[in-house]
């Protein structure tokens, strides 16, 4: 039908994600919010301001003037994706459904073990860092320790936000909502008809394959399960090697390039197990990223790809499956994963799988320690080489045709459908 559109609005929260997707089709409107959070060290503005702006825009777009959403998607429990949901402002917003990765389902045996392992690992690591930095001014912390704490806090669970998303402990939206934990073990339930003609969401990940679940589980050999607080500052007293293979800094499938650069600048003989703390935090970061919901919104053949922060293992799960590979190959839109870091968009996807001439949005805010490596310059160049329109959170309106800009608050693109 002529006039059917999909609008994607990316809010400039900083180093974090917040996307409102609006489908207008055959006289009906359907809205989905994908994530709402920001990293503690990469805010464009206080998250309170972003949340208020999102809610005000939802109210303005509603016939009744009341903010409402058909679906809230929280791709994974990192703070830069869900911290905004901790705010009480959401009690004014009517929400029909919330979609979460299966790892958050307390009645799922696989999920319970996995979630507990991730949370306990983050808490254990934060305890070690606290003792390592006792009495030190934060400005005097070694770079590896500061980075490790940042990663661990981002992975620590974000309990209040999660409570609102699942509707417990007196945290809620304006209305009762249904919660889906995805994907389920029943493949048919992972293709979700949203109630509009020819509009379907395909949930492609995270994987439920037992072997691939291991990529989401902090490995038992990681540093936080081996180091005692007493030896956290002195590698020579530890019976475990400083460069345990679990967090080898040159393994591109495990750690972002930013950490390679950090390792090159460290005086390892002086830092002791600080690099071990950084490595452990990085493994945890990867484990949580690989729990991300990985989705394709299909509107009459116009497909939009939202992979959360899925990293190497999760992408391989999708690309090796012919059906899933086909769904992402002709995507008209791609939400660039993990803020453009090198291990969240496979080179093979851009160079070999994805059709040229589509659009992509990069949710990104500058974090000082990653300013030279995130977003990955080679990734952005490859996207441009393949004629993709790349929209960043700070892209001026006069620099790219086809987008709408609201001051420094958001960038928007409209895709026409059949």
N, C-alpha and C positions, 0 to 999 in steps of 0.2 A: 504494500500500500504506500502510495506517495506520502511523504511527510513523516514517515517513521524514522526515528533517530535514537542514537545512544550518545549521551553526554557524559564525559569524564571530567570531573573537577578535582584537581590536585591542590590541596591546601599546603601552603608553605609553612609547615611547622618547624622546619630545620632538618636536622638529621633524624628523620622519622617518616612515618607514612600516615596519610589521611586522605582517602579518596571517596568522593561521592559519585556514584554511577546512577544516572537517570535514563530509563528506557521509556520512550513515548511511542506507543504503537496502537493503532486502530482505536484511538480515543481513550486508551488507558495509560496510566503512568505507574511505573514501578521504580522504587529507589533502594539502593544498597549502599551502605557505608563499609568500606574495606579499611579496617584499622583506624586507630587514632592514638598516636603516641609520639614521643620525641626522646632522643638520647639526652642524658643529663648534661653532656658537654657540647651539644650542638644545637641549641635552641635558636630559632629565628625570633621567637617571642615567647613569653610565658605560655604554657600549654592551656592555661585558663582562657587566654584571649582567643586561641584557635578554636577551642570547644564552643565558646560563646558565639563565634562567627559561624561555625557550622550549624549550630542550632537555630540561629537567627535566619540563616539562608534556607534551612528546611521549613521553617514556619512561613517564610515569604513565598515558598513554592507550593504551599498547601492551600487548597481551596478554602479550608476552614480557618487558615491562619495559625494552625497548631502544628508544631513540628512532629513529623512521623516518618518512620522508615519501615519498609517491608522486611529488610534483612540487614543485620549487622554481622559482618565477618571479622573475626579476630584471628588472623592467620597463625600466630604463635604467641607465646607469652613473654617475649622480650619487651622491655619497657618502651622502646622506641616504636612499638606497634600497639600497645594497649594502655599505656599509663594514663591517657586522657580519660579513660572510663572510670577512673577512681573519683572523679569530680561529681558532686551532687547535682550539677546542672542537668545530667541525663535523666533525672527523675521527672522532668517536664516533657520528655520525648516518648511518644508511643512507638513501640517496636513489636513487630509480629513474630520475628524469628531471629535467633542468634546461631551462627554457625561457628563451630570450634573444631580444631584438630582432635582426633580421637584420644590423644594423649591426655586431654583434660577430663575425660570421662571416668569418674570415680567408681563406676560399676563395671568397668572393663578391666579385666585382669592384666592384660598386656599394658594398658595405659597406666594403671596404678603403680606397677613396678617401675615403669619408665619415668613417670613424673616424680616419684619419690627419689629415684636415683639422681635426677637432675637437680631437684631442690636441695637435697642433702649435700650434693657436691658443691653447689653455690654457697651454701651456708658454711660448710667446712672451709672452703677456700677463703671466704670473707674473714673467718676467725683467724686463719693463719696470717692474712694480710694485716689484720688489726694488731696482732702481736708483733709482727715484723716492724710496724710503723709506730709502736707505742713511744710516745714522747717526742716524736719527730714532727716538725712543722710540715704540713702538706707540700709546701713549696720545695722542701728538701728531699722528698721521696724520690728514690731511683725511678727512672722512666718506666722500667719493666713493672715495678710494683704499682705505679699509678695506672698503667694500662690494664694490669690484671684486675685491680679493684673495679675499674670501669666496666670491664667485661662481666665480672661476677655480679655486680649490682644489676646490670641489664638482664641477667639470667635468673635473678633470685626469686622469681615467682609472681611478683606484683599482685599480691593477694587481694587487695581491695578492688582493683579493677576486675580481676577474675570473678570475685564474688558478685559484682554487678552483672557481669556477662552471663553467669549461670543462675542468677536470682536467688542468692542465699545470704545469710547473716544480715538481713534487713537492707541489703543493697539491691536496687531494682530500677527499672525504667517506669514510665508513666502507666504502662499496662503490663499485664502478665504476658510472657512470651514463651514460645516453644524453642527448645534448644536442640540442635542437631549436632552430633559428634561424627565427624567425617574424616576419611571415608568409612563406611560400614563394611562388614564382611559380606554383605549382600550387594553385589555389583549393580543390581537394578536400582538400588536406593542412592547410588552415587551419580545418577543422571536426574537432575531435579527440574521438573517443570514448574515455573514460577507463577503461572496463572495467566500469562499473556500468550497469544498465538505465536507459535514457533520460537519461543524463548526458553532456552534450557541452560542450566549450569552443569558442566561436566566436572566432577571432582576427580582429579587425576592423582592426587597424593595428599598426605604422605603415604608411603608404602606400608602395607600390612604384612609384607613378606618377612618371615622370621630372620632371614639373613640380613635384610636391609634395615630391620629394626635395630640391629647392632650399631648402625651409624648414628642413631639417636640416643644411645645409651652411653653415658660417660664410662670409658673403659676402666676395669678394675685396676689396671696398672698405672693409672694417671696419678699425678703427684699428690693430690689432696687426700688420697686414700693411703698414701705411703708415708708422707712426711709428718712427723710430730712437731708440735709448736716449738719444742726446744731446739730442733735443728733447722728450723725454717730460715735461719739467717746464715748458716754455715754449711756449705756443700761438703767440706772435707770430713765432717762428722757424720754424714749421711751414708748408709749402706747402699743407697740407690744412685745410679748414675745421673749426673746433671742433665744430660741430653738423652733421656729415655726416648725410645723410638716412638712412643705414643704421641710425643709432641715435638718431633723433629722439625726444625724450623725451615727446612728446604723442601718439605713435602707440599706441593701446590694444592693437593686434594684436601689438605687439612687446614692450612692456615693462610690468612690473607697476606698479600705482599707487604702490607704495612708492617707486619711483624718481622718479616725478613729484614726490612730496613732498620727497625728498632734493634734487632740483634746485632747488626753490623756496627752500631754506634755504641754498644755497651762495653764496659770494661769488665769482662766476665770474671776475672780473678778477684775483683772487689765486690761483685754483686752476690756471690754465693748462689743460693737457691732462688734468687729473685727471678732469674730466667725460667726456672722450673715453675714458679707461681704463674708467670706469664703464659708459659706453655699449657699448663693445666687449665687456666681460664680460657685459653683459645680453643682447646678441645671441647670444653663445655659450651662455648659460643657456637661452635659448629654443630654440636649435638642438638641444641635447641633449634637452630636454624633449619635443620633437616626434619623437624616436626611440622614445618609450615604447610598450611593448606595450599594446594597447588590447583588452580581452577581455570576453566575456560568458560566465559559467558558467551553463548551462541545466540545471536538475534537474527534469525532467518538467514543464517550462513555468514553473517558478519561476526567474527570471533575476536574476543578480547581476552588476553592472557594475563592472569594475576598469579604469580608463583610465590608470593610472600618473599621470604629470604632463603628459599631452598638453595642448597649448595650442591656440590658435585654428585654425591650419591643419589640425592632425590631427583636431580635432573636425569641421571643415567636411567633411573627407573622409568621415567617418562619416555625418553628418546629411544629406548630399546624395545618398547611396545609399539607395534605398527599402528594400532588404533589411536593411541595417545599421541604418537608422533604426528600422525595426520592432522589431529585437532589443533596442534600448535604450529604446524608448518605454514598455514596461510593466515595467521592471526593479523587482523587489521590494526591491532593495538597491543602493545606490550608494556606492562609496568616493570621497569628495569629492576631486577632483583638486588636486594642488599645494598642499595644506594650506589650501585655501579662498581662494587668491589670485584676483583678479578676472578674470584671463585664462585660467583653466583650467576653468571651468564656464560654457558659453555661456548667456546669459540666455534665449535661445530654447529651449534644452533644458528648463530649469526651467519657463518660462512657457507653452510651446506644445507640447512633445513628450512630456515625462515625465508618466505617470499619477500622480494625486494619491494620498496616503496610504501611501507606501512608507517605507523606512528608509534612513538615510544615516549613515556614520561619518566623522568628521573627525580625521585624524591631525595633531596640531598641538602644538607647544610654543612658548612665547613666546621670540622673538628681539627684543631691545630695539629695534633700529632699525625693525622692522616691526610693533611692537605695536599701532599704531593702524590698520593697513591689512590685515594678514593675521591671522586670516581676515577676509574682506570682510564688513562688517556687513550690507550690502544683500543679499548672497547668502544669508546665514543667515536674514535676515528673509523673503526670498522662499521659502526652503525651509519655514519655519514657516507661512507664509501658505498654502502648498499642502499643508499637513497632513502633512508628512513628519516622522518621528521622527528628530531629529538627535542623534547620540551623539558627544560629544567625549571626548578621552582623559582629561579630568579631571572628567567628569560624575559627580556623586554618585549612588549607587544609589537613594536616596530621592527623587530629583528626576525620574526617568523610569521608568515602569513598563515591564516587558518586557525589562530588561537585567540581566545579572549582573555584579557588580563584585568584583575581587580586589584589595583595598586600593588602592594607587596604581599597580598593576602592569598590569592589563588590564581592558577592558570587553568584554562578550560579548553577542551577540544570537542567538537561535535562530529560524529560519524553518521553518515546516512546509510540506511539499510534497505533491503528489498521490500 
